[in-house]
Amino acid sequence: MIKKFKENFSRDNRLRRIYTLLIDLILLASRRRLIREMLLKLLTPVVRKSISLSQTQVFNKRILADKTDMMMAVIYSAMRARVNKKTVKILMKNIFLNYKRKQKEFNFSERYGFAPPSFITISPGKQCNLKCLYCYANATTDEEKLSYEVFSRIIGEAKNEWGTHFFVISGGEPFLWKDKGYTLLDVAQQYNDCLFLVYTNGTLLKEKILERLIRLRNILPAISVEGMEDATDRRRGRGIFKRIVEVMKALNKNGVAFGISVTATSQNYKEVLSDEFIDFYFKRFGASFGWIFHYMPIGRQPRPSLMPGPEERLWMWHRTWEIIRKDKVLLADFWNHGTVSSGCISAARPGGYFYIDWNGNITPCVFFPYSTMNINKIYQSGKTLNVIFEDPFFSAIRRWQESYGYQSSRVDSESDWLRPCPIRDHHQIARQLIEKYQAKLIDGNDPVINSSEYRNELYSFDKKLKMQVGSFWRKEYIENG
């Protein structure tokens, strides 16, 4: 593992200079549409070749195509949205091309035998000004929260120990969090060389908050929508759609990059991938990116019937890749696009992430609501964030990820990255690990999640998924890969 990391480190240093020049050139040209389009056409073969060279460990041509086409969508989306130069420089030069970050990753790998995670998702507060149906976090008006000292320390340790400059903030509504006079905006200003992707309902992004977003440029709001007006208001409350449309107009007008976050269900999956939806959010209002999360029956009023089934998932696979390849829109589906991430990214996997909630509970993933650690207790005992790498529960999940194809140069019919999620697509395996390591269901989740009826429903779902999606994986990626 260390030898492989050294080889990658050396190769990345050679490519970093090329990418840095390309970024400066793109930033210079991005102000003029005609020049921008011409430059993209000229650079496309160069970028494609560079991506291929950086993925020397990938032997499956179908998976390599997925990774390459997603990266091209990232580049096109950033150019099309005219993302502010400061935001792009933080993203590319502090996160992707940062020499010091690579050096810290190398030092970490020599100590632990594997690379560190790329980011952390943190929900600093539970408080929310909405009460959406089936909220995975069960956010409420409760004021449970992380202290400023703990919140800031998490970010500082990850940055200094692992070289991490990217953090995902969720909630509750993150822009409501406040402790000892500090807000999320103050934390972002404190770490102004880091980028914060913030999942928000969008209703508060106006007036003073908007003014600071314009000045800071290191916060990317991901505004939650459920489709068009009827679908969004049905889940989030009457009039919410019109309010967030006004917010998007203001963000776009002031050059603040933003995206959308979508929960795909068995009821709305076609609407959120329709031409009308894509045109509205990406072309009309200038969203730079979109994240699709398949509904996970956790949190408030869990309903397994809302999960997109096997046929619906395959339809979404075809449609999302059509949008990515044809329209070059960055629209990532964290289940169907497991080929881009090489499978599940949870449990502090190298290049992956983990989750910390407002009570300090540390879980493998936002959608894997079981914990064996608490950051408040870790800090109180005099230890640091690095203690998570000693946790047997997390270690067991990482071993499963490796057995399922991660870190392997070749995948097979059993390493189905279209079914990458342990808690969702392999619930029986997840349940065995939960019980073996006595992981506890975190607060805010309906106790029905621990019932035998719930388990059996997910076991049945997974069997159907394996039969239909697994067959597609073998044909599309193994036989043609």
SVG drawing of the C-alpha trace seen along z (x, -y; Angstrom):
<svg xmlns="http://www.w3.org/2000/svg" viewBox="-49 -42 57 55">
<polyline fill="none" stroke="black" stroke-width="0.4" points="0.0,0.0 2.8,-2.5 4.7,-1.7 1.6,-2.3 1.0,-5.6 4.6,-6.8 4.2,-6.0 0.9,-8.0 2.5,-10.8 5.3,-11.2 2.9,-11.0 0.6,-13.5 3.5,-16.0 4.2,-15.8 0.6,-16.3 0.0,-19.1 2.0,-21.6 0.1,-20.8 -3.3,-21.1 -2.3,-24.4 -1.5,-25.9 -4.8,-24.6 -6.8,-26.1 -5.1,-29.5 -5.8,-29.4 -9.5,-28.5 -10.0,-31.2 -8.6,-33.8 -10.8,-32.7 -14.0,-32.0 -15.1,-35.6 -15.8,-35.5 -18.4,-32.9 -17.0,-32.4 -13.4,-32.1 -14.6,-29.8 -16.4,-27.4 -13.4,-27.3 -11.0,-26.6 -13.1,-23.8 -13.1,-22.1 -9.4,-22.5 -8.7,-21.3 -11.2,-18.3 -8.8,-15.8 -5.9,-17.0 -8.0,-16.8 -9.4,-13.3 -5.8,-12.1 -4.7,-13.6 -7.6,-11.9 -6.7,-8.6 -3.1,-8.9 -4.1,-9.7 -6.3,-6.5 -3.5,-4.0 -4.9,-1.6 -8.2,-1.3 -8.2,1.6 -12.0,1.7 -12.7,-0.5 -16.3,-1.1 -15.4,-2.3 -12.6,-4.5 -15.2,-6.0 -17.5,-6.8 -14.7,-8.5 -13.5,-10.5 -17.0,-11.7 -17.9,-12.7 -14.7,-14.8 -15.5,-16.4 -18.9,-17.3 -17.3,-19.0 -15.1,-21.1 -17.9,-22.1 -20.3,-22.9 -17.8,-25.1 -17.1,-27.0 -20.8,-27.3 -21.7,-28.6 -18.9,-31.2 -17.8,-30.2 -16.0,-33.0 -12.2,-32.9 -11.6,-32.8 -13.9,-29.7 -12.2,-27.9 -8.7,-28.6 -9.7,-27.2 -11.3,-24.2 -8.5,-23.4 -5.3,-24.7 -6.1,-24.1 -8.0,-20.8 -7.0,-19.0 -3.5,-20.4 -2.2,-21.3 1.3,-20.1 1.2,-20.4 -2.0,-18.4 -0.4,-15.6 2.6,-15.7 0.4,-15.4 -1.5,-12.5 1.9,-10.8 3.0,-11.3 -0.4,-9.9 0.0,-6.9 3.4,-6.1 2.0,-6.2 -1.3,-4.3 -0.7,-2.2 -3.5,-3.8 -4.5,-7.3 -6.8,-9.5 -10.4,-10.4 -10.9,-13.4 -13.6,-15.1 -16.0,-15.1 -19.7,-15.7 -20.7,-17.7 -24.1,-18.6 -23.3,-21.2 -27.0,-21.8 -30.3,-20.0 -32.4,-23.2 -34.4,-23.8 -37.0,-26.4 -38.9,-23.8 -40.3,-20.4 -40.1,-18.4 -41.8,-15.0 -39.6,-12.0 -36.5,-14.1 -33.5,-11.7 -32.1,-13.8 -35.4,-14.3 -34.4,-18.0 -36.6,-20.0 -36.7,-23.2 -34.5,-21.5 -31.3,-23.4 -29.0,-20.3 -25.6,-21.4 -21.9,-21.1 -20.0,-23.8 -18.0,-26.3 -14.7,-24.9 -15.5,-21.3 -16.8,-22.3 -13.8,-24.5 -11.3,-21.9 -12.7,-19.1 -12.0,-21.3 -8.6,-22.4 -7.4,-18.8 -8.6,-17.4 -6.8,-20.2 -3.5,-20.0 -3.4,-16.2 -4.7,-15.0 -4.4,-18.1 -8.2,-18.2 -9.5,-21.5 -13.0,-20.4 -15.9,-20.0 -19.6,-19.2 -22.0,-20.9 -25.5,-19.5 -28.2,-19.8 -30.8,-20.8 -30.5,-24.1 -26.8,-24.9 -27.3,-28.7 -29.2,-28.6 -26.3,-27.2 -24.8,-29.7 -22.6,-29.2 -20.9,-31.8 -21.7,-34.4 -20.1,-32.4 -22.1,-31.3 -21.2,-29.0 -20.1,-32.1 -17.6,-32.9 -16.2,-29.4 -15.9,-29.6 -14.1,-33.0 -11.7,-31.5 -10.8,-28.7 -10.9,-30.8 -8.5,-28.5 -11.1,-25.7 -14.2,-25.1 -17.5,-24.3 -20.3,-22.6 -23.5,-23.4 -26.8,-21.5 -29.5,-24.0 -33.2,-24.6 -32.2,-27.9 -34.8,-30.1 -32.2,-32.1 -29.8,-33.0 -30.7,-36.6 -29.8,-40.0 -26.8,-39.9 -26.2,-36.2 -26.1,-36.7 -23.8,-39.7 -21.3,-37.5 -21.5,-34.7 -20.6,-37.1 -17.5,-38.3 -16.4,-34.9 -16.7,-32.9 -15.7,-29.6 -19.3,-28.4 -21.1,-26.4 -24.8,-26.2 -26.6,-23.0 -30.3,-23.9 -32.7,-21.1 -35.5,-20.6 -37.9,-17.7 -38.7,-18.5 -40.8,-21.4 -43.2,-23.6 -45.9,-21.0 -43.4,-18.3 -41.2,-20.7 -44.0,-22.4 -45.7,-19.1 -42.7,-17.9 -41.2,-21.2 -44.2,-23.4 -46.4,-25.8 -44.6,-28.7 -41.1,-27.2 -40.5,-26.7 -41.1,-30.4 -38.9,-31.5 -35.9,-29.4 -36.3,-30.5 -35.8,-34.1 -32.7,-33.0 -31.3,-31.2 -31.9,-34.4 -29.9,-36.4 -27.1,-33.9 -26.8,-33.7 -26.9,-37.5 -24.1,-38.0 -21.9,-35.2 -22.2,-32.9 -21.8,-29.3 -24.6,-27.0 -26.1,-23.7 -29.1,-21.6 -29.7,-18.6 -32.4,-16.1 -33.9,-13.2 -35.1,-10.7 -38.0,-8.5 -40.2,-6.0 -42.7,-8.9 -40.5,-11.7 -37.5,-10.0 -38.7,-10.8 -39.6,-14.4 -36.1,-15.1 -34.5,-13.9 -36.9,-15.4 -35.8,-17.9 -38.0,-20.5 -36.2,-20.0 -32.7,-20.1 -33.5,-23.1 -35.1,-25.0 -32.4,-24.6 -29.2,-24.3 -29.8,-26.3 -32.3,-28.9 -31.0,-29.6 -27.4,-28.5 -26.9,-25.7 -23.3,-24.5 -23.9,-21.0 -26.6,-18.6 -26.5,-15.8 -29.0,-12.9 -29.6,-10.9 -31.9,-7.9 -34.4,-8.0 -33.1,-6.1 -35.8,-5.0 -34.2,-6.5 -35.0,-9.5 -38.6,-10.8 -41.4,-8.4 -39.2,-6.0 -41.1,-4.5 -39.2,-1.7 -41.8,-1.9 -40.4,-5.3 -37.0,-3.8 -36.5,-3.6 -36.8,0.1 -34.5,2.0 -36.3,1.0 -36.4,-2.6 -32.7,-2.6 -31.7,-1.2 -33.9,-3.8 -32.1,-6.5 -28.7,-5.0 -29.5,-5.4 -31.0,-8.9 -28.3,-10.4 -25.5,-9.2 -27.4,-10.6 -27.5,-14.0 -23.8,-13.9 -22.5,-12.8 -24.8,-14.7 -25.4,-17.9 -22.2,-17.8 -24.1,-18.7 -22.5,-17.7 -25.4,-15.6 -24.0,-12.9 -26.1,-10.0 -24.3,-8.5 -25.7,-5.0 -25.8,-4.7 -22.5,-6.3 -20.5,-4.0 -18.1,-3.4 -16.9,-7.0 -16.0,-6.7 -14.9,-3.0 -17.7,-1.9 -18.8,-3.0 -16.9,-6.0 -18.1,-5.7 -16.3,-4.9 -13.2,-7.2 -12.1,-5.1 -9.1,-6.6 -10.5,-9.3 -13.9,-8.9 -15.6,-10.4 -17.5,-9.9 -20.2,-11.8 -20.5,-13.7 -23.9,-14.9 -25.0,-17.7 -24.6,-15.4 -21.1,-14.5 -22.0,-11.0 -19.6,-9.6 -21.2,-7.4 -19.8,-5.8 -22.2,-7.8 -25.0,-10.3 -27.4,-7.4 -25.8,-4.8 -27.2,-6.0 -25.2,-3.7 -22.4,-4.9 -19.6,-3.5 -17.8,-6.8 -18.5,-10.4 -16.3,-13.3 -17.1,-15.1 -16.0,-12.2 -12.9,-11.7 -11.8,-15.3 -12.7,-15.1 -10.4,-12.1 -7.5,-14.1 -7.4,-12.3 -7.6,-13.6 -9.7,-12.9 -7.2,-10.3 -8.5,-7.9 -11.4,-7.1 -8.9,-4.9 -8.6,-2.6 -12.3,-1.9 -13.2,1.8 -16.6,0.9 -15.1,-1.5 -12.2,0.9 -14.7,3.7 -16.6,1.6 -13.3,0.7 -12.4,4.3 -15.8,5.1 -15.2,2.2 -11.8,3.7 -13.4,7.2 -16.0,5.6 -13.5,4.3 -12.1,1.1 -8.3,0.8 -8.5,3.6 -7.2,3.0 -9.9,5.4 -13.5,5.9 -15.7,8.9 -19.4,9.8 -19.5,9.9 -18.1,6.4 -21.1,4.6 -20.5,0.9 -24.1,0.2 -25.0,1.6 -22.2,0.0 -24.0,-0.8 -23.7,1.5 -26.6,0.1 -28.9,-0.1 -27.9,2.5 -26.4,5.1 -28.5,4.5 -27.9,8.0 -24.1,7.5 -24.5,4.1 -26.8,5.6 -24.2,8.2 -21.5,5.5 -23.9,3.4 -24.6,6.3 -21.0,7.6 -19.6,4.2 -22.7,3.1 -23.2,-0.1 -26.1,-2.1 -28.8,-3.8 -28.3,-7.5 -31.0,-9.9 -33.6,-11.2 -34.3,-7.9 -37.6,-6.0 -37.0,-2.8 -38.8,-0.9 -35.5,-0.8 -34.4,1.9 -37.5,4.0 -37.5,7.4 -40.2,6.2 -38.0,3.3 -35.0,5.7 -37.0,8.2 -38.3,5.6 -34.8,4.4 -33.5,7.9 -36.2,8.6 -35.4,5.3 -31.7,6.3 -32.5,9.7 -34.5,8.2 -31.8,5.5 -29.0,8.1 -31.0,10.1 -31.9,7.2 -29.1,4.7 -26.5,7.4 -27.4,8.9 -27.1,5.4 -23.7,4.9 -22.3,8.2 -23.5,7.4 -22.6,3.7 -19.4,3.6 -17.9,7.0 -18.6,8.5 -18.1,5.1 -15.4,3.8"/>
</svg>
